[in-house]
Amino acid sequence: MTVDKEFFNVKYKEGSLDAKTAQLIFFVVCIAIGHEEGATLHLKRARECGATEDEITEAVVYAMRPAAAKVRNLAKAVIAK
């Protein structure tokens, strides 16, 4: 069941994602912003929801991709000067 919610003027339906997916997203966002306590909490919750180590690792790689692409692109631009 979904619940209508609003967060910073964004309307959404909480519960649209399954709990495991939601916790994995929380986990990797916390990793990406350097929020260790949040990452630890949401990793624990993701595991409680049935997340496997392969799913956790895949989620971490997805979180890394945008930053890695940004580093690659900046390096190419600087080297090309």
C-alpha positions as a Python dict, from the first residue, in 0.01 Angstrom:
ca = {
    (1, 'M'): (0, 0, 0),
    (2, 'T'): (129, 345, -87),
    (3, 'V'): (87, 663, 114),
    (4, 'D'): (77, 1009, -43),
    (5, 'K'): (367, 1216, 91),
    (6, 'E'): (544, 1541, 21),
    (7, 'F'): (910, 1625, 79),
    (8, 'F'): (1047, 1970, -8),
    (9, 'N'): (745, 2031, -234),
    (10, 'V'): (793, 1699, -417),
    (11, 'K'): (479, 1488, -404),
    (12, 'Y'): (532, 1113, -414),
    (13, 'K'): (376, 785, -309),
    (14, 'E'): (576, 627, -29),
    (15, 'G'): (571, 251, -61),
    (16, 'S'): (601, 245, -439),
    (17, 'L'): (946, 88, -399),
    (18, 'D'): (986, -239, -217),
    (19, 'A'): (1158, -205, 122),
    (20, 'K'): (1483, -371, 12),
    (21, 'T'): (1525, -139, -286),
    (22, 'A'): (1443, 168, -76),
    (23, 'Q'): (1700, 70, 187),
    (24, 'L'): (1965, 4, -77),
    (25, 'I'): (1903, 351, -221),
    (26, 'F'): (1925, 509, 124),
    (27, 'F'): (2247, 315, 186),
    (28, 'V'): (2429, 419, -131),
    (29, 'V'): (2316, 781, -108),
    (30, 'C'): (2457, 791, 246),
    (31, 'I'): (2781, 640, 115),
    (32, 'A'): (2793, 895, -168),
    (33, 'I'): (2753, 1193, 67),
    (34, 'G'): (2985, 1054, 335),
    (35, 'H'): (2717, 995, 600),
    (36, 'E'): (2867, 694, 777),
    (37, 'E'): (2601, 655, 1048),
    (38, 'G'): (2322, 660, 791),
    (39, 'A'): (2508, 417, 567),
    (40, 'T'): (2557, 176, 857),
    (41, 'L'): (2190, 199, 958),
    (42, 'H'): (2051, 153, 608),
    (43, 'L'): (2293, -128, 522),
    (44, 'K'): (2168, -314, 830),
    (45, 'R'): (1807, -250, 725),
    (46, 'A'): (1876, -356, 365),
    (47, 'R'): (2022, -682, 489),
    (48, 'E'): (1720, -732, 717),
    (49, 'C'): (1502, -686, 407),
    (50, 'G'): (1694, -963, 232),
    (51, 'A'): (1959, -774, 35),
    (52, 'T'): (2238, -1006, -75),
    (53, 'E'): (2604, -914, -80),
    (54, 'D'): (2589, -913, -462),
    (55, 'E'): (2298, -665, -455),
    (56, 'I'): (2481, -445, -203),
    (57, 'T'): (2798, -444, -414),
    (58, 'E'): (2603, -368, -733),
    (59, 'A'): (2430, -76, -560),
    (60, 'V'): (2766, 61, -444),
    (61, 'V'): (2901, 43, -799),
    (62, 'Y'): (2596, 232, -927),
    (63, 'A'): (2662, 503, -667),
    (64, 'M'): (3026, 525, -780),
    (65, 'R'): (2958, 555, -1153),
    (66, 'P'): (2856, 925, -1173),
    (67, 'A'): (3156, 1034, -964),
    (68, 'A'): (3392, 814, -1166),
    (69, 'A'): (3258, 955, -1492),
    (70, 'K'): (3305, 1309, -1362),
    (71, 'V'): (3667, 1234, -1264),
    (72, 'R'): (3734, 1074, -1603),
    (73, 'N'): (3584, 1366, -1793),
    (74, 'L'): (3774, 1628, -1592),
    (75, 'A'): (4099, 1434, -1633),
    (76, 'K'): (4049, 1413, -2009),
    (77, 'A'): (3978, 1787, -2029),
    (78, 'V'): (4281, 1884, -1819),
    (79, 'I'): (4516, 1647, -1999),
    (80, 'A'): (4395, 1773, -2338),
    (81, 'K'): (4497, 2135, -2256),
}
